[in-house]
Amino acid sequence: MSINLFRKGFFMASSALLLAAACTEVIDEENLQNTESGVLMTKVINTPSASVEGTLLLCLTEDAAQLMASGDLSLRDQFSAEVGINVMEPIFTIAPGKEDVARRHNLHKWFKVEFDGMDNTAAAAKLAAFDAVVNVQYDKVVTPTSDLQFTPYYPSPVQMASDASLPFNDPLLVDQWHYINTGSSHVSNASYEGGDIAVRDVWENLTAGDRRVVVAVIDGPVKYNHPDLAPNMWKNDGEVAGNGMDDDKNGYIDDVYGWNCVKNSGDINWSNRNESGHGTHVAGIVAAANGNGQGVCGVAGGTGNGDGVRMMSCQIFEGGTSTLDASAKAFVYAAYNGASIAQCSFGYEGEGAAYKSDEDYKRIFGAEYDAIRYFM
């Protein structure tokens, strides 16, 4: 399975990818300088549009990555002398025992730098000039795909009586016409029977869920104590909530229901005043508990016998905003902790190359590309 096919599940904005090409003909000193500049800028693998000012992502050479891992800060000091770096830290947490496989997917090479006093484009050019730097990537702003059009669902004031022909007793299943459409006019005058995803056939003849399957909801925070979601939340039983310790030694502290990839914290936080609820919304579609007599049904929410898929909250939005490095971290956390499916409803503003291959995608979103490869 290619990354390109994997990313078909994402809704991504598109624009042309701009990379400076190196000249191949050297005529005079001016052309030589232009050539060197072009070679350096081919290291810059996406464009500064819709990126976070004062932040860049770096992919280092193997030797440079090992130097940083040893605690030697000489390379950071060299970078700082050029661009005034305040922070330089690894993007990915490498879980104990996963070092070899992480190295095979270049996770140890990726670093995030924060700086001030210089714009992103100038800083990218200066950092690209170092032999220790393989690529420089702008940290793109990530947005929920439904950020502008998402509105809460409010049931009709006149509720339909429970339909005994439906497979589960959840009261709002009768309104989930996208699951089972009987053509009822209470949904819409234009409703037509069969205009749905035919999930009844799957529930009745194949499965309504499987406890062995863990779905990483890479989105806003999932409200894990929601009464219709709690029965199907993934829980890290090896972790003790709130004690500030990495009890299960997986490299993450207090990650009971997942990980907040924005704050690098186990605090799955939906209290931000700008939080839209989108992560909880999509989690309900994935696996709201079926047959529990309340709320809605999930596509893989089980049969009411504790057999729904489990959902892991990988929070990449804090109050509706996120960055590329947060989404990349989410794939790695999900892989470390046993997720086999990633639910992703997000994209990127202002970049938008209509990529047609894995190589196109790698040039634009290198850190996330490596993270997805690791997840797969």
C-alpha positions in Angstrom: 0.0 0.0 0.0 1.5 3.3 -1.0 1.5 6.6 1.0 -0.4 8.1 -1.9 -3.2 5.7 -1.5 -3.1 6.1 2.2 -3.5 9.9 1.9 -6.5 9.5 -0.4 -8.4 9.3 2.9 -7.3 12.8 3.8 -8.9 16.0 2.4 -6.0 18.1 1.4 -5.8 21.6 0.0 -3.6 21.9 -3.1 -1.3 24.4 -4.8 1.9 24.2 -6.9 5.1 23.0 -5.3 7.9 25.6 -5.8 11.5 24.3 -5.7 14.5 26.1 -7.0 16.4 24.0 -9.6 20.1 23.8 -9.7 21.8 25.1 -12.8 23.9 22.6 -14.6 26.0 25.0 -16.8 28.7 27.0 -15.1 29.7 30.0 -17.2 31.0 32.6 -14.8 31.2 33.4 -11.1 27.6 34.8 -11.0 26.3 31.5 -12.5 28.3 29.5 -10.0 26.8 31.4 -7.1 23.3 30.9 -8.6 24.1 27.2 -8.9 25.1 26.9 -5.3 22.0 28.7 -4.2 19.8 26.4 -6.3 21.4 23.3 -4.8 20.9 24.6 -1.3 17.2 25.4 -2.0 16.5 21.9 -3.3 16.9 20.9 0.4 13.9 23.0 1.2 11.1 20.6 0.6 8.0 22.7 0.7 6.9 26.4 0.6 6.5 29.0 3.4 2.8 29.6 2.7 0.5 28.9 5.7 3.5 27.9 7.9 4.3 28.8 11.4 6.6 31.8 11.7 9.7 31.2 13.7 9.6 27.4 13.3 11.3 25.0 10.9 11.6 21.2 10.8 15.0 19.7 10.0 16.0 16.3 8.8 19.7 15.7 9.7 22.3 13.3 8.3 22.8 10.1 10.2 26.1 11.4 11.7 24.5 14.6 12.8 21.5 12.8 14.3 23.8 10.6 16.3 25.8 13.6 17.5 22.6 15.2 18.8 21.5 12.0 20.5 24.8 11.8 22.3 24.1 15.1 24.0 26.7 17.0 22.0 25.2 20.5 21.4 28.0 21.8 19.1 25.7 21.5 16.0 22.9 23.3 17.7 25.4 26.1 18.6 26.5 26.3 14.9 22.8 26.6 13.8 22.1 29.1 16.5 25.0 31.3 15.4 23.3 31.7 12.0 19.6 31.9 12.9 19.4 32.6 16.7 17.8 29.3 17.7 15.9 29.3 21.0 14.7 25.6 20.9 16.0 22.5 19.0 14.3 19.3 20.0 13.5 15.9 18.4 10.1 15.8 16.8 9.5 12.1 17.6 9.6 10.3 20.9 11.5 7.0 20.4 9.9 4.4 22.6 12.3 2.0 24.4 12.9 -1.1 22.4 11.7 0.6 19.1 15.0 2.3 18.3 16.0 0.1 15.4 12.7 0.3 13.6 12.5 4.0 14.2 15.9 4.4 12.7 14.9 2.5 9.6 12.2 5.1 9.0 14.4 8.1 9.8 12.4 9.2 12.8 15.6 9.9 14.8 16.7 12.4 12.1 13.8 14.9 12.5 14.2 18.0 14.7 12.1 21.0 15.3 13.8 24.4 15.7 12.3 27.6 17.0 14.0 31.0 16.4 13.4 34.7 16.3 14.7 37.8 14.5 14.6 36.3 11.0 11.8 35.3 8.6 11.3 31.6 7.8 12.6 31.8 4.2 15.9 33.4 5.2 16.3 31.0 8.1 15.6 28.0 5.8 18.3 29.1 3.3 20.9 29.5 6.1 20.1 26.1 7.6 20.1 24.4 4.2 23.7 25.6 3.8 24.9 23.2 6.5 26.2 19.8 5.3 24.6 18.2 8.4 21.1 19.2 7.1 19.4 16.9 4.6 16.1 18.8 4.4 14.4 21.9 5.7 10.7 21.8 6.0 8.2 24.6 6.8 5.9 23.6 9.7 2.5 23.8 7.9 -0.7 25.0 9.6 -3.1 22.0 9.8 -6.9 22.6 9.8 -9.9 20.3 10.4 -11.5 19.6 7.0 -14.9 20.8 8.4 -13.6 23.7 10.3 -15.7 26.2 8.5 -18.8 24.2 7.8 -19.1 21.9 10.8 -22.3 22.6 12.8 -23.7 20.6 15.7 -26.6 18.3 15.0 -29.8 19.1 16.8 -32.5 16.4 16.7 -35.9 17.3 15.4 -38.2 18.7 18.2 -40.7 15.9 17.1 -38.8 12.7 17.7 -39.7 9.6 15.7 -40.9 6.7 17.7 -38.3 4.0 18.1 -38.4 1.7 15.0 -38.5 -2.0 16.1 -37.2 -3.0 12.8 -33.8 -1.4 13.4 -31.1 -3.6 14.7 -30.2 -1.6 17.8 -32.1 0.4 20.4 -30.1 3.6 20.3 -32.8 6.3 20.1 -31.1 8.5 17.4 -30.3 5.6 15.0 -33.7 6.4 13.4 -32.2 9.8 12.4 -29.0 8.3 11.0 -30.2 8.1 7.5 -26.7 7.8 6.2 -26.6 4.3 7.9 -30.1 3.1 7.2 -32.3 5.1 4.9 -35.9 3.9 4.9 -37.1 6.9 2.8 -38.9 8.5 5.8 -40.0 12.0 5.3 -39.1 12.9 8.8 -35.5 13.1 7.7 -36.2 15.0 4.5 -38.9 15.3 1.9 -36.2 14.3 -0.6 -35.2 11.2 1.4 -35.1 8.0 -0.6 -34.9 4.5 0.5 -31.5 2.9 0.1 -29.6 6.2 0.0 -27.1 5.1 2.6 -23.9 3.2 3.2 -25.7 -0.1 3.6 -24.3 -0.7 7.1 -27.2 -2.9 8.1 -26.0 -5.7 5.8 -22.5 -5.4 7.3 -23.8 -5.5 10.9 -26.1 -8.4 10.3 -23.9 -10.5 8.0 -20.3 -9.6 8.8 -19.5 -7.7 11.9 -20.5 -4.7 14.0 -17.0 -4.3 15.5 -14.0 -6.1 16.9 -12.4 -5.4 20.2 -9.0 -6.4 18.8 -9.0 -3.4 16.4 -7.7 0.0 17.7 -8.5 3.1 15.7 -6.4 6.2 16.3 -8.6 9.2 16.0 -6.1 11.8 14.8 -8.1 14.9 15.2 -9.4 17.2 17.9 -9.6 15.7 21.4 -12.1 12.8 21.9 -14.3 13.3 25.0 -13.4 9.9 26.4 -15.9 10.1 29.3 -18.8 10.7 26.9 -21.4 8.1 27.9 -21.8 6.9 24.2 -18.0 6.7 23.7 -16.6 5.6 27.0 -17.4 1.9 26.5 -15.3 1.8 23.3 -12.3 3.9 24.3 -8.9 2.5 24.2 -7.2 2.7 27.6 -3.6 2.2 28.5 -4.0 0.0 31.5 -0.3 0.1 32.2 -0.5 3.9 33.0 -1.6 5.5 36.2 -3.4 8.8 35.4 -2.0 12.0 36.8 1.0 10.7 38.7 3.5 12.3 36.4 5.3 9.0 35.7 5.8 6.9 32.7 4.5 3.8 34.4 4.5 1.5 31.4 7.9 2.7 30.1 6.5 3.5 26.6 8.2 6.9 26.5 5.0 8.9 27.3 3.9 10.1 30.7 0.2 9.8 31.8 -1.0 8.6 28.4 -4.1 6.9 29.6 -6.6 7.5 26.7 -4.1 8.7 24.1 -1.7 11.6 23.6 -2.0 15.4 23.2 0.4 15.9 20.3 0.2 19.7 20.5 1.3 19.9 24.1 3.3 16.7 24.3 1.1 15.6 27.2 -1.3 12.9 28.3 -3.9 15.6 29.0 -6.6 15.1 26.3 -8.1 18.5 26.6 -11.5 19.6 25.2 -12.0 22.6 27.5 -10.5 25.2 25.1 -13.1 27.8 24.3 -12.5 27.4 20.6 -12.8 23.6 20.7 -15.4 22.6 18.0 -16.0 19.0 19.2 -14.9 17.6 15.9 -12.8 14.8 17.3 -15.6 13.6 19.5 -18.0 13.9 16.5 -15.9 11.7 14.2 -15.2 9.3 17.1 -19.0 8.8 17.4 -19.2 7.9 13.7 -16.4 5.4 14.1 -17.6 3.6 17.3 -20.3 5.2 19.4 -21.5 2.3 21.5 -24.3 0.4 19.8 -27.3 -1.2 21.6 -26.8 0.8 24.8 -30.2 2.6 24.6 -28.7 6.0 24.3 -27.4 8.4 21.7 -26.3 7.3 18.2 -24.7 4.3 16.7 -21.2 3.9 15.5 -20.2 2.1 12.3 -18.0 -0.3 14.3 -19.6 0.3 17.7 -20.3 -3.4 18.4 -23.6 -5.2 19.3 -24.0 -4.1 22.9 -21.8 -6.9 24.2 -18.6 -5.0 24.7 -17.4 -5.9 21.2 -16.9 -2.5 19.5 -13.6 -1.4 18.2 -11.5 0.7 20.6 -10.7 4.3 19.9 -7.4 6.0 20.8 -7.4 9.8 21.1 -4.5 11.3 19.2 -5.1 15.0 19.7 -3.6 17.3 17.1 -5.8 20.3 17.5 -5.8 22.5 20.6 -8.6 25.1 20.2 -8.9 24.4 16.4 -5.3 24.9 15.4 -2.4 22.6 14.7 0.9 22.1 12.9 2.4 19.5 10.7 4.8 18.2 13.4 1.8 17.5 15.7 0.1 15.3 13.0 3.4 13.5 12.3 3.8 12.7 16.1 0.3 11.3 16.2 1.1 8.5 13.7 4.1 7.5 15.6 2.3 7.4 18.9 -0.5 5.4 17.4 1.9 2.9 15.9 3.8 2.5 19.2 0.6 1.7 21.1 -1.2 -0.8 18.8 -3.5 1.2 16.5 -4.1 -0.5 13.2 -6.3 2.2 11.6 -5.9 5.9 11.5 -9.0 8.1 11.2 -7.9 11.4 9.7 -10.1 14.4 8.9 -7.6 17.2 8.4 -5.6 18.9 5.7 -3.3 21.8 4.9 -3.9 25.4 3.9 -1.9 27.1 1.2 0.3 24.2 -0.1 -1.8 22.1 -2.2 0.4 20.5 -4.8 -1.7 17.9 -6.7 0.7 15.2 -5.8 0.6 12.1 -7.9 3.2 9.9 -6.3 4.8 9.1 -3.0 7.8 11.1 -4.1 5.6 14.2 -4.6 4.2 13.8 -1.2 7.5 13.2 0.4 8.9 16.4 -1.0 6.0 18.4 0.5 5.4 16.6 3.8 8.6 14.8 4.6 8.3 14.4 8.4 4.7 13.2 8.1 5.7 10.9 5.2 8.2 9.1 7.4 5.7 8.9 10.3 3.1 7.4 8.1 5.6 4.9 6.7 6.4 3.9 10.2 2.7 3.6 11.1 2.1 1.4 8.0 
